[in-house]
Amino acid sequence: MATANLVKRLQNIMRRDAGISGDAQRIEQMVWLFFLKVYDAQETEWEYKAYKAKRKFVSIIPEKYRWRNWAHAKDADGNPILCVFNFTPVPWDDYCLGSEEAGTYSEIFSTDAPYFGGGGLSFNEPVKTVAEPFGKFRHRLNVKLPAYGAVFFRFTPDKTNDPKGANE
C-alpha cells in the first residue's frame, strides 16, 4: 500500500515535467532511481567485505552515476539539500534528524503541497539545528513529514559557528 501511494504521488509530480511523457516512461525513471538506491546499499556492504578481506572493490556503475555521488544534491552555493522520505501512512509532526553542522534547514519542496495533490498540512517553517547529539551527528533538528511523502530542505550553515561547533 505504501509503495503504491508513493508511486502514485511520484507519477503525479512527474506528469508536470515536460521532458517525461507517459506512464511507461515515468515508471522506467522511478525503477531506475529505486534500483540505484538499493544497489548503492548493496555496494556499501560489498565494499566493507572487500575492505575486511584487504581486497579492492570496483563498482560496475561509473563513479559519477553511483547514487552516493549524484543523489546528494547541493544548491547554487554548494550547501547540501536534505531529502527526507516517509514511506508510512503516518504523518510525523516532530520527526528527529541528525546534522553534522549547525545551521538552518528551509523547506524548498514537499509532496504534501496542494500543487502536487497534497493536503498542504506539513509545511515547515525554517528549522534551526539544536546542539544536542543525535546518533553519530553533533546536532539535531525536528521537522514535519507528510504520510507517503517527501520533503526537501536547503541547508544554510550558521555563519557564527566555529569549525568545532563550540560557538552555538
N, C-alpha and C positions, 0 to 999 in steps of 0.2 A: 504494500500500500504506500509506504513512504517513498519508495523509488518511483512508483507510477506518478505520484504527485510532483516529485522533483522534476521528472522528465517532462511532465505537462507544463510546469512553470518555465523550465528552460526553453521548451518549444515556443511558448507564448512570447518570451523575450526575444528569441532568435527570429521570430516572424517579422519583427520590426527591422531586421538587418537586411538591407538591400542586396548584400552580397551572397545571401543564402536563400534559395528558393525550394520549397517543397519539403515535406516531412522526411523523405528519404535522405536528403542532404543534411537536415538538422540532426537526425538520428546518427548518421555517419560521423558527424562532428562530435556529438556527445559521447559516442562509443570510443572514439579516438582519445578524447580527454580522459575518460574513465580508465581506459587501458593504460595511458601514460602514468596516471596517478598510482594505480595498483602495481604496475610493473616497476615503478621507481621504488616503491616499498619493498618489493621482492629483491631488487638490485641492492638495496641497502643491506639486506640480510646476506646476500652473496658476497658483497664487499667485506662485510665483517668476517665471514667464514674464511675468505681468502687472506685477509689480514692475519687472522689467528694461525693459519697454516703457512704464513710467510710466503704467500703467492701474490702475484699481481692480478687484479681484476680488471678486465676490459669489457666495457659495455658494448652491446651490438647497436645501440642507438647513438648517433653522433652527439657529441658533448652539448652543442648548442640546442638540441631538441629534447634533451632529458628534462623531465618535469621539474626537478630541483633547480635547473638553470634558467628556465624561461617562465615558470609559473610564479616566481617571486617578483611580482610587479613592483615598479617604482614610479613615482610621479616625476614631473619635469625637473624637480630639484634633486632627484636621486634619493628621496625618502621612501621607505617601504610602504606598500599598500597591504594592509591586513585583510585577508579574505576568510570569513567565518561562515561555516555551513551548519545548518540544523536539519538533520535527516529524520527528525522525530515529529509526531503530531502535537508535541507540547511546546508552546511558546515559552521563552525564558525571559523574565523581566530583569534578572540580575546574574547573568552568565559571567563567570570569572575567567579571565585570560591572563597570561603572563607576558611581560615585556622586558627586554634586556635594558632598555634605556628609559629615562624619564622624559615625559612629553605629553602631547595631547593627540588623541585619535578623533578624527572628524569623519562622520558618515558621508560617503560620496555616492553610495548606491545601495539600494535594498530591494529585494524581490517583493517585499511587502508594500512597496509604493503603489498607489492607485493606478499609476500609469502602466504598471505591469500586471494589473489584475489583483493586486493585494489589497488588504484592508486598511493599510496606512496606519496601523496601530503601533508599529515598532520603531518609530522614528527616534533616533539617538541624538541628543544634544552633544556637542564636543565633550569628550571624557578625558580628564587628566589622569595620568597614572598615579598610583599611590606607592610610596617607597616601603612596601612590605613584600617579602619574598613570596613567590608562588611557584612551586615546583622548582625547576632549575633557574628560573628567572628572578631578577632582583626587584622587579616591580610588578604590580598587578593593576588591572582595570576591570570594571564591570559594565557590561553592555546588554542591550535588549536584542533578542533574536526571535524572528517570526517562526512559526511552525512551518516545516518543509520549506525553509527559505535560506537565503544567503544575504549577508551584509558585508560591504566592502568599506574599509576605513583608511583614510590617509593619515599618516603619522607625521607630526611636526615635533622635532626634538625640542627639549627645554633648553633654551639658549643660556640660561643661568647655571646650568648643570655642569660641574667639572667632569673630567673623564672618568673619575672613580665613582661618581654619583653621590658625593658627600654633601654637596650644597643643594639640597632639595627643599 
